[in-house]
Amino acid sequence: SRVTTIYMSFTIIAIFGSNSVLAFFEAERNMYYRHKAALMYDTTAIALAFTLAEIPFLVGSCLLYTTIFYFMIGFAAEADKFFLFYSIMLLAMSIFTYLG
């Protein structure tokens, strides 16, 4: 059913978002502690930099995934419905990436 496919899509994108940051977490954590100890950057500046640097990757990868998935499943080929689905998937991927 369509509800199941939306749920699975949400789950897949959540796992993808969470796992995409795990490889870089240790290096970023060490850099954060080094900068914090040297009083180089504020915590807010580092968090903002990581957030802004992640946006192009999130938008691109989510657009690629959503475009393939949406039309492969056979959802309505209407722009408003596609972009609503894309925005929800982008929001979900962003949340799980930033919390992951």
Beta strands, then each sheet from edge to edge (+ up, - down):
end
